[in-house]
Amino acid sequence: MTGKLFGWAAWMVAAAAWAQSSAPATVPPKTPPAQPIPFNHKTHAAAGLTCLGCHTIAAPGDLAGFPGAAFCLGCHDTVKKDSTAIQTLKAFAGERKPIPWVRIYKLPGFVYFSHQVHHKQGHVACEVCHGPVADRDIIVREKSVAMADCMKCHDQYKAPNGCDLCHDSH
């Protein structure tokens, strides 16, 4: 156990040193990827939908999910039901296929990130990492997900009792 703990501590020190010495990554050009269905976050937020209302965080919490077509049809059985986009949505629901959304924010496979840990008890709002999505018609990656930027954020956002977000001692 001591060896594992030492290895973890050494990795964290190296990551922190790398993060402080490396320049923040640039955010890719603001070109939205082609999505299977046009979706306007601004319109849906104005209708009262929330981030976590659609993007649930299932255990272990590493990904915020996408709503299923059946969930969307809860409203769209009556709202704009004849539009081409909603017809596409109905086709996905009828075939019981997930909508093949293109993720805007994706971390490298070697990075473990927990939405659950960062969002618990309101420590970090979605907008901190994803930008003002509720104000956007089309989503593009606005924020960097480089290690240096994550480490800067960890230095800024501390839980009220002084422990950091990942190692809450409650």
Secondary structure, DSSP 8 states (H G I E B T S, - for coil): -HHHHHHHHHHHHHHHHHHHHS-------S-----SS---HHHHHHTT--HHHHS-B-TT-S-B----HHHHHHHHTTTTTTSHHHHHHHHHHHTT-------SS---TT----HHHHHGGGSS-HHHHH--GGG-SS----S---HHHHHHHHHH-B-TTS-BSTT---
